[in-house]
């Protein structure tokens, strides 16, 4: 059985739109978000298999490419994994996809338009509020309300 993904040949970057991405991340594809940790934490694509490995970092001098990017991706993914790379607007992800292809990754695709286009299409996202809801069991929150636990003043 063949790959569901779109193979990129050599170092030529193949770009797919957010609609195709939405379908593929429901399969065996990994979504690799290459935005900064801060950008990722503000909100990201809602995917079951999602990894945040920044391609660039913000410094006082501007954005600088991460020297650890390829090493970190190699520790998180295999070269034959089906990977879709996304960023904020689709620029960093093109460079990251190209670097991964040059490194020998076989099935890496760029998501055109990035997270901004994903949000514009009103596709599912995870935000800090969602992350808190996922971490605090509803029962624990209800117990606090039900028992009317007082807040202690300092």
Buried (B, 14 or more C-beta within 10 A) or exposed (E): EEEEBBEBEEEEBBBBEBEBBBEBBEEEBBBBBBBBEEBBBEBBBBBEBBBBBBBBBEEEEEEEBBEEBBEEBBEBBEBEBBBBBBBBBBEBBBBBBBBBBEBEBBBBBBBBBBBEBBBEEEBEBBEEEBEEEEEEEEEEEEEEEEEEEEEEEE
